[in-house]
Amino acid sequence: MGRLNELRMISRVAQMYFSEHKRQAEIAQHLNLSQATVSRMLKRAEAEGIVRTSIIPPPGTYSDLEAQLRERFDLPEAIVVDCSEDRDGAIMARIGEAAAHFLEVTLSQNEIIGVSSWSQTIFKMVENIHPLKGAKARYIVQTLGGMGDPSVQTHATQITTRLARLTEAEPKLLPVPGVATSREAKLLMLADPFVRETIDLFGSITLAIVGVGAVEPSELLARSGNIFSAKELADLAQAGAVGDISLRFFDKQGKPVKTPLDDRVIGLPLENLSNVDRVIALAGGSKKTEAIAGALRTGVIDVLVTDKFTAERLVGQET
């Protein structure tokens, strides 16, 4: 009977704490126990199965898919959003909303945030962020050259400047093309003190927000002019490339695909992302599924924000 009496007392403590919502100090005083004993009894209540925790995910959330993504890709965190249709516009909007909320609640003081230009999904995220109070970033650093076709030029700079305004940070722009015409042209542009000032911050970035692209560029990127020629893209695909993060390409196993084209990109190298504390990737859509799988296998992504259709394809892929 000794054990039964012990369990009865543990059950009573658990009842007071979980059902009657009494504080541990109140329970200790009421039962004439020490607070340390109450704390130990609550732990025993779980160990003995007296208290069991049930988590009931609300409709529109996909905890099972998120768990499968974490397990399959050894991914620290995944956010899968509900979406009514498997269409790029709808997907980007939902991912942007979820990423905005995640950034708002997880942003730390004095973060140095690296953000990629030419991503419509990141632009949607910025559109959905509310002005933040308390958690102020230090710098918003543009991690891919933003100069391009004047008709879409404001898109790239708005991502950096608007996010800086919302987080009360100082924007650090990269006022050069994402792709230089040659290695020599790139070196000349890197000599500019304003460009150098931004690039020198790459090593201090604490949070990077990136998109994932397929080898075939998005409509926005194509319009910007920050792309390689059709032949160069075909050569990348021939070399095994399936996608890119800020025009740094990788294969389906996540291995970097290095070609001379790399020397023309003005932006954050892929290997530098592995030194960033948190890397959040925003990506979805049927055209990008293979690219997203490759990006996850690079090992640089800490949080993936995607849609339910893409998540289902990712977990259903053959390895």
N, C-alpha and C positions, 0 to 999 in steps of 0.2 A: 504493500500500500504506500510505501515511502515515495516511490516514483510517481504514483498517481497523484498523491498530494502535491508533489513538486509541480507536476504539469498543470494541476488545477490552479495553483498560484500564478504560474506563467500565463495561463489562459486569461485569468482575471486581469492581470497587468495589461495584456494585449487588448482586451476588451475596453478597458478604460482609455487606453492610448488611441486606438484606431476607431472605435465606435463612439466613445463618449468625448473624444477629442480633448482629453486632458493633457496638460504638459507633464513631462517626466518629473519635474519638481513637485507638482501637485500630487501625482501618484505616490511618490516617495513619502510625502508627508501623510497622505491618507492611510497608507498601509504600514507606516512606520518602517520604511526601508531606506537604505541609502540610494542616492540617485544613480550611483555606479551599478548597484544591484538591479535597479529597474532597467537600465540600459542593457545589462547582460541578459536579463530575462526576455527583453524584446528581440534580441538576436537569437536566443534559444527558441522563441516562438516561431521564427522563420525556419530554423534548422529542424525543428520537430514537426513541421507541417501544420502547426496550429494557425499560422498566418500564411496565406498564399496570395501572391500578387497576380492579378489578371489585368492584362493590357488589351483594351478593345479599341483598335484603330478606328477613327471616325471615317465615315464614307468619304470617298474622294482622295484618300491617302493609300499608299501602297507599300506598307512595311515589309511584306514578304518579298516583293521585287527588289526593294532597297537592300534587304539582307542577302539576297542572291547575288546582287551586283558586288556587294562588299566581299562576299566569300569568293566569288569566281575570279575577281580581278585584284584581290588583296588590297581593296580600296578602303581607306579609313572611314569615309562617309559618302553616302549617296542620298540624293533628294529626287524622288520621282513625282512628277506633277501630273494631275489629272488634265485631260485634254479631250475635247469632244470629237476632234477629227485629226487624222494623220496628215496634216497639211502644214507647210513651213510657216506661214504667217501666224496661224493659231498656236503652233508649237512655240515659236519665238516669244510670243506674248506671254504665255503661261510660264515659260522658263524664266523670262525676265522678271515677272512678278515674284516668283518664289525666291530667285536669287537676291532681289532687292530686300525682301524680308530677312533672309539669312544674313546678309551683310549688315543690316541695321542692328540686329540683335547680337552679332558676334564681333563687331568692330572694336578694337582696343584703342586706348589713348595713344597718340603719337605714331600710329601706323604709317609706314611708307608703302603706298599702294601702287603697284605696277598694273597698268591697264592697257590692253591691246586695242589699237584702232581698227577701223574697217570691219567691225563685227556688229551686225544688226541686232543680235541677241543681247550683247552687252549694252548697246544703245537702249534697248527695251528695259533692261535692268535699271539703268540710270534714270530713265523716264519715270520709274515707279518708286524711286527712293524718296522718302520724306526728309526734309532738313533735319540733320542729326544734332541733338543737344547732348553735351557731356563728352561723348566719345569723339573727339576731334582728331582727324588724321593730320600728319605733318606735311607730307607731300603726296600728290598724285602724279605719278611718273608715266609718261607715254612710252610704251616699250616697243613700238614699231613705227617707223617713219610714217608721218601723216600727210605729207604733201602729195597731191595728185590732181586729177581732173577738177577744175574749179567748180563744176556743177555739183560735185558731191564732197567738196573739200570741207565744208562746215561740219559734216557728219563726224569726221575723225577728230577734229579739234574740240567739238562739243562734248564728246565722251569725257575727255580729260578735264576741260574747264568747268563743265557742269557738275561733275562728280566732286571736283575740288570745292566748288561753291557750297554744295550740299554738306560736305564734311568739314567745312571751314579750313581746308588745307591750301597749300600753295601749289598751283599747277606747274609741272615741268614738262614743257612740250618738246617734241622732236621735229623741228621744222625742216625736214628733209624728206625725200621720197622713201617709201618702204623698200624699193628696189632701185639701186643705182644702175646707170648704163654700163658701168665697168668697175672693176676692182679699184682702178686708179681714181675714177670719179668718186667712189665711196671714200677713199682715203682723204681726198681733198675736202669733202664735206665734213668728215670727222674732225678736221683741224679747226673748224669753226668753234669759238669758245662757248657759244650757247648750246650747240649740239653736244660738245664735250661735257658740259655741266650736267646735262640730263643723263648721258650715258654713264658718267661716273657714279650716278646714284643706283645703277643696276645692281651692284653688289650689296646695297643696303636695303633692298626691297624686303618687306616682311610679309606682304600679302600680294599675290599676283592673281589677276582676274583675266582669264584667257578664253578664247573661242577655239573650236576645233574645225578645221576645214578639210574638205576632200581635195584630191589633186586637182580636179576640175574646180576652178574658183567660183565663189558665189557671185551673184549678179552685181552686188555692191562693189566687191573687190575688183571684178572685171571692169566696171565703169570707172573705178578710181585710177586705173592704169598701173597699179602696183602689182603686176603679175609678170610671169615669164611668157615667152612666146609659146605658140601651140607645139612647136617642135621640142622646145625645152621641157614643157610639161609632159610630152610623150616620152622623152628621155628619162624623166623622173619616174614615171610609171614603169618604164622598162627596167629601171634600177630597183624596182620593188616598192616604191613609195605608195602609200595608201592615203596619206593625209598629212596635215601640217598643224603646228601651233605657231602662229605669227611667222608664217613662211619658212619655218624650220621643219623639214620633212622627216618622216619615219616610216618604217615598213609595218606589216601586220603584226609582227612580234614586238613592236615598240623600239626597234633598233634605229638609230639615226641613219638617214640616207644622205651621205655626204657627197656633194658634187661641187664643181667649180662655181655653180650658181650661188652657193652659200656665201661666197666672198662678196656678192653684190647686195645682200640683204643688210639693211641698216635697222637693227633691232636686237632684242634680247636673245642670245643663243639658247637653244634647248637645254644644254647641259647646265646652264646657270639656274634654271628653274628648280633643279634638285637641291639647290642651296637655300631656296626660299622656304620660310616656315610653313606657309599655307598657300596652296595653289588651288583656286576654284575654277573649274572648267564648266562653261555653259554651252551645251550642244544637244541637238536632237534632229530627227528627220531621217527618212529612209536613205537618202543619198549619202548621209554621213555615218551610217552605222558602222561600216568597216573602219572608217577613219577614227571613230570614237573608241572602238575596241583597241586599235593600235595605240591610240593616245593613252589609254588606261594602262597598257602594258609597258609604257615608257617608265612607269614608276614615279613620275614627277607630280601626278595629280593627287590631291588630298581630298577634294570634294567634287563630285560630279552632280550637276543639276541637269536633269533630262526629263523627257516625257514618258508616259507609260508605254506608248507604242515602241519607241526606241529601246526602252529598258527590256521589253519582252523579246525584241529581236536580239539584243546583246546577250541575254542569259540563255537564249535558245540556239545561239551560234554553235557550230562545231568548232572545237579547238584547233 
